[in-house]
């Protein structure tokens, strides 16, 4: 079986979307984190408020990038913004569940905390991509 046989148009589209999602994620992280630092360190806003504002902007930027760049070839329903908010909430719930579980089963210490946070972040990212691909921005037939 050749690579060309395995790489069907649907699989190729999925891989391209995953690559674009990664690029958009790096850009979105830079935007959100820059806002958090500017508000916290530059304007001396309460760190929690700065963090919340940065994440709120990040969610909006992420939705726009997903719609216009990551899944741009797809027509979406009017419910896409609401679906995106639901997907973010579900992904965050999974993130928190994995973090809680990892903190329960892993030993204590900085390297293990990094591993727990990393596992939670990977879970959030993968879950949000899959929900975005198959539900939020799923192709709508005419």
C-alpha positions, 0 to 999 in steps of 0.5 A: 500500500503506497502513501498516495493510497493512504493519503485520501483527500479527506485525510489530507484535508484533516492533516492540512487543518491540523497544521494550520491549527498549530500555526494559528495556535502559536499566533493566538498564544503570542497575542493572548500572552502579550495582552496578559503581560501588557495589562499585568506588567504595563498597566498594573491591572490585577493579574487575574483580571489581566489573565481573564481579559487575555484569555477572552481575547484569545478565544475570540482570536482563536475563533476568527483564525479557525473560521478564516484560516484553519477551516476556511474552505468550509461553510459553517452554520450560524450556530458556529460561534455558540458551538465554539463556546461549547467546545471551548468549555468542554475542552477546558473541562477535559483539561481540568479533569486530566490536570486533576487526575495527573496531580493525583497519580503523579509524584510531587515536584516541579517536573511532575507539575510541568508534566501534569500541566502539559498533559492537560494542555495537550488534552485541551488542544486536541479536544478543541481541534477535533470538536472544531473539525468535526462539529463546530466548523464541519462542512455543511452541504448545500 
